Amino acid sequence: MEHLVGQATLSREQLLAHAGLLVEYSRARGNWLDMDDGHGELQAVLDLVGGFGACLLGHNHPELQAVLQGCLQAQKPFLAQGSLRRQAGELKQALASYLLQHTGQDYSINLLSTGTEAVEAAIKHAGLAYCKRLTRLGDALAANVRALQTRVERGSATIDEDFLRDCERQLGREPLSNLDELLSALAAHNQQALDTEPFIASFEYAFHGKTLGALAVTWNRDARLPFIRNNPNAVFITDPSRFLDAVSKRMVSYYEFEFEPLRLTERRHSGLTALIYEPVQGEGGVVELDEQRAALLHELRQRHPEVAIIADEIQCGLGRTGRPVESQARGLPNDYLCFSKSLGGGLTKVSALAVRSADYHPEFGLLHTSTFAEDDLSSAVARRTLEIIQRDGIAARCEAIGHAFLEGLQVLQRRWPKVLKAVRGRGCMLGIELADFSQHPSAVLSSLSEEKLLGIVCAGYLLHEHRVRILPSMGRRGVLRIQPSAYLQADEMQLALQALNQLCERLQHADVAGLVAYLAGGPRPTPGPDAPRHAAKPEAFEHDDGKAVERIGFIAHLIDANSIRQWDPALAGFDDEQLDEMRQQVQPVLTPRIVARRRVRSALGREVELLLYGVLMDSQAIDTDMRFNKSEIVRRQVRSAYRQARLDGCSLVGFGGYTSIVTANCTEFDEEHPAVTTGNALTVASSIASMRAAAQRRGIALADARIAIVGAAGNIGHVHATLLASECAALSLVGRPGSRSRLRVVAEDVAGELLRRAAQGSADREAGALIQRARTIGRGLSPQQLCERLLDEQLLCLLESTQDCRDADIVICASNSPAPILDARCFAADKPVLICDLAMPGDVDKASVRQAQHLTLIRGGVVDLPMAPDFSLPGMLLDPGQVYACAGETLLLGLAGVRIDFSKGPIRAEQVREIEALARLHGFALGRDKTTDGF
């Protein structure tokens, strides 16, 4: 599976699992598989995958079963290498006869185990033939030199000055004073030419296997590049009209002598050993070799007859396309033929390399051997398979099925032209190419399409909703492959067409809920009459006047189930449990993308463009990943977003919510460009400003108040504590159980800050009991000693339970919990309490707090943009003109021209004061709180 990954990517099994396709099949017969539905029941599934072409005769063909069982009952030897193996010999003869009948050519057969091994063998045989050509050429050049020497000795040839000068010019070597020097220079030049590395060619989107040799000529970069990079021995033909010119440019010159008259003549040698092609590409999207590529093969044959042309018919051969030998039916050159898949009848692993007998080198049978090849069991089954293919007219059956099926698919394409881009193929090898939905208004459809995952999700829908099994091509994952057996019945075909029609209807009407209901673990929800089908696609620049503007990036993630519904309102009908089930399946395979673009101008007139990159994981998913996977998935997503921001030309990237937490407050990013910031400094500044304004409105005097900070051991809570300690009467540092040692570190930093502020003198805001006490008793004490005194006097408290917040007048909530950890019972019941919740998605259970009149809950960490009163970002449920401070800091630094890392690692009080001053300068207002949704 390509693309995921960059996206360390998911394994094939993980990808299938996330798409709901990694199910267990317990029995197979004909065109049907029995699937375990997860509740102990078996469900019959129509199989149109057909072992990616291997089940040409269906599953468990009874005649082949009988052969298999007969071999086992007769105790036929399986491993009897180095002996006369009659069954293998008869299979070779049967396959050679089949090819002679349908091509008119004699082939020599090598039996192997797998398709990729057949390709390896073909490449090796072509390499052997190339080496033999070079040996013959080397011998001929040596004989040519001996002939010259003989003529010189006999006096019939003369090496004069003019001849030597001409040789100097051609060989690029001078001076050449005599015959010995000439022959030495010639030998060096010719040897260099003969030592040139050979190469092999294949077409784009080709798939030839996954062993190293076959992988080198397989187009899929994700499969190939981890193992073979910058391989000069394999080239891909993307423009057939230029390929032969490219071959000519790679040809090397060698020289030999001609006599009467004597002269040195240049010859050209091609290092192209072979060209391999599929008459019909399977993994490449069921694409027939077009006329331009066919013409290339013919021209190559004419200009370079020594180059082996390999027809890979592993998937399309033996009648599947409606023709016995597809390359021969097309009139395409085929020195070598590779077969597998159907040859084993869907029961055994067997493959074959067929080489034109005139080109075959008998010693190859010793040079390429396999432990498990030529065994009696697979040979007997394969021989019986060939008999059935010919007896039952399998090619003709496939041709008839292909005509009928293709006609039905074309009807669907005419009915749903916006869904089906193309239908193609022949026989029992068909493909349906889905349209590009990357610009669709549905966030789900556009995301799946951009990630090349829509095809695999559609396959999951067909399986779970209609019990029809189809899978996408691996090279072009927007193409659904249909590869039934040659015994497909008319009613089975209609079942498949009806299922595909339903799929097209879902896609046409953006019925996302119906498409992904199987991933949500429940039935498709019934939408209300006014339910929106999808969200609007992110709009273009709000004020795009064509002027180039510096870009900055911000990375955010989904918050909770409601933000998932906002991401695509078509999911609104799913309950939280269903969304959680779907989230676990889908989110790990979707990579970050730009979800919004905004231009913002500061009060000073500077303008920047903000690109919002959405990590499509919510807080619960990230928390689960942090606990069980050491943040593997989300860190990969965040790094992907950062790389994309760099490619998009961002000079600064901000990190919101968990994206900074999982990267250790951005300390994992050591790159010089783009600069990074967590947004934590402005988050603290705006939170404190909002808290002060709200306290004043509620009549709560900070100097007389006990402030509790939930999540005090964290980066944001820590700096809150050091900044607020000088303004309050008492301070409670609240952490999770087991965090006491970390809270003690915070407490000592608070004591150190109190001592520093006490030494500076008094200020209006520094009238709290803590700072007064520090001034009274702190002289001569170390921070550790002052901390002990304040703890003893309970002016400073270390708490490991949120239940201990009941003494607080003001509570700052700054944990990184994915779910609420405080409700009304955690706060004082007999006095007004101000609660400032700046955690995302929120530490406080809003419903319980709203019922208590003495409790005031505000959302901290919100910034107003007076210069952009209509500003909004998707996923941030804020009033127009407001933005969360983590994003606000990114905007502010961008407008201020700061292009170095800012809030990276632990935040210092000086950074908070610096960013607060910048905010005032550029017209950012910090004193309001979020009012939407009851805050």
N, C-alpha and C positions, 0 to 999 in steps of 0.2 A: 504494500500500500504506500502510495507515494504521498508526499507533501506534508505530513504531520510532524509535522512535526517537525523540520529543522531541528517542521515542527517536530537532542534525544527525542525520538518519536515513540508512539505507542507501538506495541507489538501487533502482529496480525491478529492474534487471539484477542487482545484487548480491544482492538478496533471492532472486530466482529461482535464481541460481547457488548460494547457500548451501543451498537446498532441493533441489539436484540437478535443477532443471527447465530450466536454461539449456543445452539440448542443441541440436544442429544437425539439422534435417530437410532431406534432400536432394531428396525427391520426394513428391508428393501425388497421390492419386487416390481419388475417391469418399469413403469414410469412413476411409481409411487414409493414414498418413504413414510414410515411411521414415526411421528415426533412425540416425545414425552411433553405433555402440556404443563408440567410442573405440579400437577395435582394427582399424579398417579394414573392419568388416562392417556391413551394413545390417540393421536390425531393423524389422519391420512393426509399427506402433503404431496401435491403434484410436483414432481422434480423436473424442472427445465434447465437445471445446471448441468446435469448429466456428467458429473465428474470432469467438468471443463472439457467435454468432448470425448471422454473415455467410454461412456456408456452408450455407444452407438446401438448396441443390441439390448439396451435396457439393463436394469439391475437383475443379477442372478438369473441369467438366461438358463432355462432348465437343461438344454443340451450341453451347455458349457459346464453346468454343475455336475452333470453325469460324467463328463470327461475328467473333471477335477476329482470327483469321488472315486472314479475308477483308478486313477493314478495312485491315490492314497491307499485304496484297498489292495491294489496289486503291489504296494510297497515299492513303487518305482524309485530308483535312486535320484536323489536331489543333487548331491555333491559328488560327482564322479568325474572330476576334471582329468584330463590326460587320458581319455578313453574314447572309444567309438560311441558317439551319442546320437543314436538313430533318430530320436524325435526331433532333435535340433537340425539334423541334416534334412529330414523331410520338410520341416518348416522353411528352411532356406530354399529348398527346391520349389515348394508351393508358392512362396512369395516371389521368387524369380519368375515362375510361370505366370503368376498374376500380372506382373509388370510387363513381361513379354507380350502377353495378350493385349494389354491396354496401352502399351507404348511402342511396341514393335522393336524394343531394344533389350539386349542382354545385360543383366546386372549381376554383380557379385555381392553377396549378402554377408554382413557381419551382424550377429545377434548380441544384444546388450540388455540392460535392465530398465533404464529410464530414458525419457525423451532428452533430457539435458545431456545424458551420456552419449546418445546418438549424435547430438550436435558436437560434443567434444571429439568424438571419433571422426566426424567429418572434417573438423578443423585440423585435427592431427594428420589425417590422411592427406589433406591438401598441403599441409606443411611438409610431409614426407615427399610428396610429388615435387614440391618446390625445391627441396634439398637435392633431390635426384637431378633436377634440371640444372641446378648450380654445379653439381659434380660433373655432369656431362659438359657444361659450358667450360668449366675449369680445365677439364681434360682436353677439350677442343682448342682452347687458347694455348695450352702447353704444347700441343702437337703443332700449332701454327708457328710458335717460336722455333721449335725444332726444325720445321720445314725451312724457315728463313736461314737458320744456322747452316743447314745442309747446302742450301743454294749459295751462300757466301763461301763456304769451304770449296765448293765445286767451281766457283767463279762465275756462276750464272746470275748472281745478284751482287751489286756493288753498293756499299754504304758510303755515299759521298757527302760533301759538305751541305749541299742543298737539301738532301733528304734529312740530315740531322737537324737542320734549321727548321724544316717543316714539322718534324716530330717535337722539337722544343715548343713550337707554337701550340700544337694540339695538346700536349701533355702539361703545358705550363711549367716545365722544368728546364732550367738552363744552368750552365752549359752542358750539352751532351757532345762529348768529344769523340766517342767511339761506340762500337756496337755493344760492348759490355755495359757502358753507362746507360745506353738506350734501353737495353733489356731490363736492367735493374729498375729504371724509372717506370717502364711499362708494367713490370710485375707489381710494383708498389701501387700504381694507379688501379690496375685491374683487380688486385686483391681487395683494395678499399671498396670498389664497386660491388664486388661479390659479397663483402661483409655487411653491406647495407641491410638494416633490419627490415624484414618483410612485414606486410600488414594485410588485414582482412577488412572487408567492408560489409555494412548492412544498412537497412533503411531506418529512417526515424519511426518511432513508435514500435519498433520491432521487439519481440520477446522470443528469446531462444534458450532460456534456461538460467540457472543460478549457480552453476559451478563456475570457476573463475574464467575458463575459456569461453563458455557460452555467455557468461555475464558481460564479458568485454564487448559483445556485439548486441547486448540488450539495451534498449533506449532508456528505460526507467532510471533516472539519475539517482533517486533515493535508494534504489536497490544496488546500483552500481558503484557510486562514488565512495562509499565507506571502504570498499575493497580494491577498487581499481580507479586511480586518479591520473588524469593527463596521460592516458595510455596511447603512445604513438603507434601501437600495433593494431589498433582498431579505429576505423573511421565510420561516421554515420553520414548517409547520403540525404541531405535536406533539399538540395537542388539538383535533380538528375541532369539538367541541361549543362551543368558545369562539372559534373563528376569526372568525366573522362579527361577533360582538360587538367583537372587536379591530379589525376593519375599520371598524365604526361609530365607534369611539372615534378613529380616525385620519381620519375624514371632516372636512372643513373647511366652514365656513359662508360663504356669499356672500349678497348681498341684491339684490333687485330690487323695483321698484314695481309695485303693483297699483292699479287705478283703479276708481272707482265702488263703494265709496268709496276714496279715496286712502289707501294704507297702504304701509309698508315691510315686505316679507315675506322671511323667512329661507329659504334653500334650502341643501341639503347636497350636497357634491361629494366623490366617492371618488377617492382617488389610486391605487387598485389598477388597474393596467393589464392584468394577466393572471395567471392561475393555470395552472401547467404541471404535468402529472402523467404518470406511466407506468401504463398499465393493469395491467402486470405488471412489477414492479421486477426488473431483472436484477442489477446490481451491488449492490443492496440486499438480496440474498438470495433471489431468486425468490419474491417476495411479491405476490400479487394485491391490487389495490385492494379494501379491505374495504367492507362495507356502510355503515359510518359515514362513510367518506371519499366514497363514491359519493353518499350523501345530501347531503353538503356541496356537492358539485358541482351537484346539482340545485337546492339552495336558493340557491346563489350565482347560478345562471342566472335564478332567479325574482326575486331581490331586486336584482341588479345585472346586467341583461342586456347592458349596455355593456362589461363586462369580458370580454376574450378568454380562452377556455378552450382551452389547448393540450394535445393528446394526443401525448405523445412515444412513438411506436411504432417507434422506430429499431431496437430489439432484438426486440420481440415482434410486429411487424407482418408483413403480407403472408403470413399463413397459418401462421407458426411455432407459434402457440398452438392451432391447429386451427380457427381462425376467420379469414376473410379480412381483416377489420378488427376488432381486438379491442375497441376502445372502443365501436364501433357495436354489436357483438354483446352487450356488457354494457349497452347502452342509456345510455351515458355521454355527456354533452355534449362536442362536439369541434368548435369553431370552426376550429381549425387542426390539421393532422396533420403529423407529422414522420416521414419514412421515410429509411432508409439501409441499411447492412449487407446484408441479403438482396437489396436492389434491384440491387446490382452483381453478383449471381450468384457472389460469391466471387472475382471476377476483376478488377473495376474499382472505382474509388473514385467513387461517385456518391450523392447524396442529394437529397431533394426536400422542399420545404415546400408543403403544400396548404392553401389558405385558402378558406373558403366564398366563392363568387363574389360573393354579396351584400355581403360585408364587405371585399372586396379593393380595395386602392387601386392602380390601374394604374401610377402613377408609381413604385411601389416597385421595379419592375424596373430603373429607372435609379438608384435610391438604394442598392440592394444588388447588387453584381456581383462576379464572381469570374473570375480569369484562366483557370482550368482547368475551369470549369463549361461544360456544354452542348457538349462536344466530341463529334465523331461516334463515336469509339471507345466511350466509356463509355455514350453514349446508345443505340447500337445493341445493346450487350450487355444493358443494362438493359431495353430493349424486348423483346428475346428472352426474358429472364428472366421478365417478366410473362406472356408467352405460354405458357411452360412451366408456370408456377405455375397458370395456369388450365386448360391442356390436361391436365396430369397430376393434377389435383385435389389439389394439394399440401396444402391445408388439411385435407382429409379424411384424407390419408395421415398427417399429423402428429397428427391426433386419434386415429387408430387406434394409432399408435406410443405416444402418451402414455398411453392406457388400459392397454396391455400393460406398458409400462415401469413405470408407477406401481403397478400391481398387484404386480409383482415387488419393487419397493422397499418396498411395504407389508408383504410377506412378511418381508423382511429386518428391518424395524422391529419386527415382532412377535417375531422370533427374537432380536433384539439390542436390547431396549428400553433398556438402560443405555448403549448406544452411540449410537443414532440418536434424537435428540430429535424430529425431524419429517421427513417427506418430503412434498413439495408441488409445485405447478406444474400445467401443462397442456400437452398437445401435446408438441412437441419443445423445451420450455423447463421443465426440472425442477430441483429442488433437494433436497439431502440436508443436513439440519442436524445436526451432531455435538453430542453432549451436552457439558456443561461438565465438563472434567476438572481444573479448577484446584485442587480439593481431593482429587485422587486421591493415594494413597500413593506412586505412582511419581514420583520427582523429575523425570524426563524428561517424562512426560505432563503433570504439573501445570505445569511451567515452560512447555512449549510452549503449553498451553491459556491460561495467564495472558498470554502474549505474543501471543495470537491467531495463533500459528504452527502449531498442530496441523493445521489444514486443508491448509496448503501442504506440510507434511511428508507427510501422507497422500497428497497428490497425487503427490509424488515417489516414495513407495512403490508406488503403483498403476502409475506409469510404468515404473519400473525392475524391479519384480518381476513385473508382469502385462502389461506393454506395453499399458496402457489410459491414455489421456490425458484427465484431468479437472482442472479448476482451481477454486480457491475464488472466491467473490465478493469484490470488493474492499471493499465497504461492510460486509459481514458475513462475515468470513473463516473463520467456523466452518461456512459453508455451501458444499458442493461443488456446482457447477453441471453439469448435463448438458444439452448442446445439440447433439444429433446432427443429421444431415441428414434430410430427409424420405424418404430411400431406405435408412434403416437396416434391416438384415436381422435376422430372428429369431435366427439363430445368433450374430450380433454382439451383440445385446442380452443373450443368455445369457452370453457371454464377459464382458461388463461386470458383470453381476449376480454371477457367480462371483467375480470379482476383488473386488467390494465386500463380498461375504460373507467372503472371506479377511481383508480389512481389518478388518471388524467383529470377527472372531474374535481377531485380534491385539490390538485395543483392549480387548475384553472381558476377556481373560486377561492384560492388561498385558505382552504379549510385546514389550517394548521392543526387545530385540535383533533380533527379526524385523522390527520396524517400521523401524528405522534402520540395518539392515545395509547398505543401499545407500549410505548416507552414509559408512560405515566402509571402503568400497572393497573389500569382500570378502563371502563368504557368511555367512549367519547362523551364529553359533557354536552348538555343541551344548552346552547347559548340563549340568552334573553333576547327579546325582540330588538333591543337597542344596542346589543353587544357589538363592539367594533371587531372587524375581522383581523385587522393588523394595524401596526403603528405606521406612522408616516416615515418615509425614508429621510435620513438626516439631510437638511437643506444645505444649499450652497452658501457661500459667503453672504453674510447679511448686508455688507456694504462693499461688494467686490467691484472696485472701480478700475481693476486691471493694474493697479500700482503694486509693486513688489513690497511685501511687508515681512519683517523678520518673524520666523516661526518659533514657537515654544510648544512643548508637549506636556500633557498631563495624563497620567495613567490612573484609572479608577476601576472599581469592580462593582458588581451588583451587590445590593445590600441584603435583601431578604426576598421572601416570596412575592411581596407586593412590587418590588422593583423588577422582578422577573415578569410580572403581569404588565408592568408599565413598558418594559422592553418590547414585548409584543402582546397587546391586549387580546389577541386571539386566544391566549392561554388563560384568560380571566376565569373561565368556567371550571378550571381544575382547582381542587382544594389543595391546601398546603401539603398534605401527605403525597398527593399525586405529583405536585410540582417538585417535591423533594426527590421522589423516585426518578422523575425525568431528569432532574438536575444531575443526579449521580451518573446517569447514562450519557448525557449530551455534553455537559460543560467541560469535562476533561479533554474533549477532542476539538473544541472550538478555540482558535487562536485569537489574540487581540486584534482589534480593527479600529479604524477611525469611526467614531459614532457621531461626532459633531465637529464643526469648525466655527470659530467665532473671531471677529476682530474687535479689539478693545482699545480705546484711546484714554490716556490718563489726563488728569487736570492740567498737566504741563504740555499736552499736545502730542506726546509720543504714542505710537500705535504699534501693536503686535497682533499676530494671528495665533490663536490658541487651537491646537489640535487635541481633541479628547480621544484617548485610546481606551476602549472598553475591554477589560478582562471579564469574560463571560462566566465568572464563578461568583457565587454569593458568599456571604460571610460564613454561613454554616459549612459550605463546601470547603472553604479555605481553612476553617478551623479543623475540620476532619482531616484535611490534607496535612496540616501542621502536626497533628497528633499521631497520625498513623503512617504518613509517608515522608516525614521530615521536610514538609513543604515542597516536595519534589515537583508536583504538578504546577502549583501556583508560581513557584520561582521560575520554572521554565516559561510560563506564560508572561511573567513580568519581564524577563530577559528578552523574550520575543518582542514585546511592545517597545522596549528601550531600543533594540536594534532597528525596529521599524521607524521609530522617531528619528534616529540618526540618519537613516536612509532618506527620510522625508525632509531633511535639512533643518531639524530643530536645533537651536543653540542651547536650550535649557529644557530639562525634563523634570516635572514634579511627580511625586508619588503620593497617592491618596489611600487612606484606610490601611488595610492589611498589606498593601503592596510595599509600603515602607517597612512594616514590621517583619515580613518574611525575608527581607533583604538586609536585616540588622540595621535599620534606619539608613539604608543606602550605602552602607560601608562596603558592600560587596562590589560596588561599581568603582573601579579605579581608573576608568578611561578618562582621558583629558577632555573629550568632547563626545556628546554634549554634557554640560554641567548638570548636577542633580541637586534636588532639594526635597526634603520630606514634607515641608509645609508645617512642621511642628512648631516653629517659632511663632508664626502668625496665629496658629491655632491657639496657643497659650495666650498670646496678647489679646486676641478677640474674645476668648472665653472669660478672661479676667475682666475685660471692659464690660462685657454683657452682664457678668455677675454683679459688678459694682453698680451698674445702672439699675438692675432689677432690685438689688438690695435697698437702694435709695428709695425706689418706688414703694417697696413693702415696709419701709421704716425700720430696716434692720441695720444697725450700726456695726460696721466691720470691727471697729476697735473693741466692741463688747462681745463679739461673736466667737463661738467655737466653730472652726471650719474642719470638716472631715473631707479627706481626699481619697476616694475609692480608686484603686489602681495606682497608689502612690509609688509602688516599686518600679513602675514603667517610666519611660522617658518623659512623656507629657506630664504625668502625675508628679514626678520628681521635681521638675522645674516649677510647676504650680506651687509646690510646697515651699521651695526656697524664695519665691517671689512674694507669696502671701503671708509668710510667717511674721513679717514686720508690721502687718496691718491688722492682725486679729488678736483676740484674747487668748485663744488656745488652738492647738492644731492636732487633729487625729489623722494618723497615717494608716490607711486601711489597705490590706492586701489579702490575697488568697491564703488558705492554710498552708503552712510551710514556708512562708515568705518573710519570716521575722528577721532573718539575717540581712536580707536585702532592704527591708524597711529600716533597719538600724543604720545602714549606710546612708540612706536618705536623711534620717534624723540627724546624723552627724554633719551632713552637708548643710542642713537647715541651721544647726547651731553655728557653724562656721559663717554662714551668711548673716545671721543675727549679730555675731561679734563684729563683722566687717561694717555692717550698717550702724551699729551702736557707736563705733569709733568715728563715724562720719558726722555725728550730731543728729539732731532731731529734724523732722519734717512734718508737714501737716498730716500726712497719711501714716506716719510712723508713731501712732499713739496707742497701738495695741499693747495688751499686757505682756505679750511675749517679748517684744523689743524693750519695753520698760524694764522687765525683769532681767533681760540680758545686760542692760546698762547698769543695773543695780549690782548684780552678782558676777558679771562676766569678766571684770578686770582681772587679768592674770591667769584666766582659765583657758585651757585648750578647748577646741570644739568638742572633743570627746568628753571632757569633764563637764562642760556646760550642758551637753546632751544628757548626761546622767542626772544632773541637778533638775533639769526641766522634766525629765521622765519621772523622777521621784515626786515632783510637785504636781504631776499630771497636767501640766501646761502643754506637754508634748506626750502623745500616746501612740503606741504601736498596737494595732488591732489586726487580727487575722479572721475577722468575721464581719460581714456587712450588717449583721444584727446589732453591732455595737455603735451604729451611727445615731442612736436615739438621743444622744446628748447634743448633737450638732444643731447649730442654727443655719448653717450653710453647708451643703454637701456638693462637692465637685466630683462628677463621675467620669472617670477616664480609663476604664479597663479596656481590654481587648476581647471581651466575651462576645460570642456570636449571638447570645440570647440574653434577655433581661435577667439581672441578678438581684435587683432591689424592687420591693413593692412598698405599699403604704405602711406595712407593719415594721419596716426597717427604720422609720423616722419617728421623731418625737410626736406624741399625740396631744401635748398640752401647750404648744406654742407654735407660732408661725415658723415654717421652715422653707428656705429657698433651695431648690435643687437645680443645679446647672449640669445638664447631661450633654457632654460633648463626645461620648463614645458612639461608634457606628457599628451595628445598627441601633444601639441604645442600651444603656444599662438598666433603665427604669421601666417598670411595667406601667405604661401610661394609664391604662384603664383603672387600675386601683388607686393611683394618685389623684385622678380627676374627681374621685368621689369624696376626697378629703378637702374641705374648704380651707384648712390651715396650711395646706401644702401648695407651693407654687413651683411648677416645673417649666424650665426654659431650655431651649436648645442652644448650647454654647458652640463656639467655634464657627460663627457665621459672620460674613463680611458683607457690607453694603457697598455697591458700586454706584455712587451718585452720578458719575459721568456716563454710566450705561444703565439707565433705569429699566430697560426692557430685557436686560441680559438674563439668559437662562441656559441651563445645561440639562440634557436628558438624564434621568436617574436621580437628580437632586431635587427633591420635593420642597422647593423654596419659593418665596415670593419673588416676582420679577425684580431684577436688580440685585439679588442676593446670590452669594456663592459660598460654599464651604471654605473655611480658611486655608485648608491644605491646597485647594486649587487657587484661592486668592493669593497665597504667597507666590505661587508660580507666576501668576499674572503680574504681580507687583514687582518681582525681580526682573521679569521680562521688560516691563515698562521702565524700570530704573536702570536697565543696561547692565545688570549684574550677570556675569558669565563665568563665575566660578562656583564650586560647590558651596552651598549655604547651610541649610539645616541638615547636616549629615552627621550621623553619630549622635552622641549625647548633646542635648540642647543646653546652652548656657544662658544665664539671665541676661548677659550683655547682648546676645543675639535677639532676644525677645524685645529689649528696649530699642535696638537698632531697627528691627523690622517695623516696630510700632511708629517710629519716627518717619520711616519711608512711607508708611501707609498714610499718615497725615499729609505728607508732602504731595503725594499723588492722588489725593482725594478719596481714599478708602475710609469708610466709616466703620468703626469697630464696636460701637456701643449697643447695637440692636441685637435682638435674638430672633430666632426663627419663629414665625407665627403660624405657618401653614400646619394643618393637621393637629390643631390644638396646642401647639407649643407656643 
